[in-house]
């Protein structure tokens, strides 16, 4: 049997672990990543790291732990990503698209050639907060036995990494099409967050919110733009409109 090589696009995928409380889970997740050829691990404010237990559980994946990027908040971990999936064991009231692993990966692959993507895993006990989920394009839900739905975070990482590897291995070389102008590529997470802040300030300038809860309104708008796969050019247009509403030129 011919040994498979790692698909190069695996390097465009970040695995992000948020507020992980048990260092052993970080090590086990690193091992799961290396099994499937992924190497980009981001840790958001882990409770205990570096850790000998993480090294022990990683077995032969110490290099992934050595190269892990440790940051203080989720915004830093997904900065520059064009598409983000947030994992959740439970359904939310947020009106985000909910996808199972295989369909989530297929959706991710529609954007992976435009830039880096991220899959975000929350704290072992509480998962991701609603505020953190608002930074994601979709909610990734792994269906399990309803009588025993608790899934270890490293096992969840393994499932997602496996789906990415299988999908990318199967992709056949496609003819090169004309490249898009960079402004017609997907807006990344940092650009979208800047746009959301500008929209909120502009609506507040108009007195639009009134007695409405601005957080709820913005959550729905974020869901709208996430589903629309907003491009950099569209972000520029929206921010130009916001600047006109505020009666001033958009800051560079």
Secondary structure, DSSP 8 states (H G I E B T S, - for coil): -------GGGGGEEEEEES---HHHHHHHHHHHHHTT--EEEEES-SS-S-HHHHHHHTT-HHHHHH-EEESSHHHHTTT-SEEEEE-SS--SS--EEE-HHHHHHHHHTTGGGS-EEEEE-BTTTB--HHHHTT-SEEE-----TTS----HHHHHHHHHHHHHHHHHH-----------GGGSB--HHHHHHHHHHHHHHHHHHT--TTS-HHHHHHHHHHHHHHTT-BHHHHHHHHHHHHHHHTS----
